């Protein structure tokens, strides 16, 4: 079965845990070991400053940060949770984190969320970090996704920002009449296609359905997905995406936006850097992906940096003190860097795009990780490729969904 290996690896590595924890050298109670994938630049320095502030407040506790590059960190995360466990580790929201919590590899943090008022102050982050209603992480930074658009093109056409899917359809139709492609995207790397599935499914079926589908707990043949693919197919058929997008990366596709050939791009906030470099940010605006179904609620994408305590931590009580500190406003302001803090009581950023993103994520019902992090690893790559295949040949929807279901179910199509 395709999606078994991750769970099997976790299970096998649990076997020597009692021996290792009993035979390993014990650190003194005044020390904490934190594993981090913030290995360079401002994120690493922000963590260092936060640690220094914590040590000033708790001078009897010394925090040692061991940094790893991102790729090696991800490949060793299973070991970090079992045989080579620190007191604290940095991770992210998503399938792997929640599966680790389900398997008892992370400590529940409901006491911290309760005592620090985080159920209100970080309300939108709660569900994505919880299993069985218990949160297993403390978020420290996230960033927003949505539609970046050319304000000047909208103004010239007398168009307004859409609030509903019907508004967006009308807007796209009027842009097409003026010879402007509504959306630019590059699917040379298929995650950009998966982004459209993320939003359509979240807006139509809601967070819980989306989470369970990508985790492999719901069939890809489920009838509730029919309207997702139907609306997407209609958009493709009307030419609302530029042609030959499979030949472009997301970065290359921005040329159509900066050149005025396309009016919009669905993307994360990192798009702002190249747009600023091209000198078009003054012409840009931002709006959330429009609503589709009131029953689905308003969930947003927000890849989130998180802190956790492994169950095998040597000093869990001291680790809890550190997480309480990191959930506070001072540490949150420091750790967010150029991103956003998950706390909803902080002063909104002055930058209009960051301010819009902060309000969007603070007010969301739920926050989902991006497609690949939300997916069962056994289906992640195939699912992303399937989304790209659908955008190129939407008439093959039934075949594509059948292949995805075969992978999910664990037998060849």
Order of alpha helices (4+ residues) and beta strands (2+ residues): alpha-alpha-beta-alpha-beta-alpha-beta-alpha-alpha-alpha-alpha-beta-beta-beta-beta-alpha-alpha-beta-alpha-alpha-alpha-beta-alpha-beta-beta-beta-alpha-alpha-alpha-beta-alpha-alpha-alpha
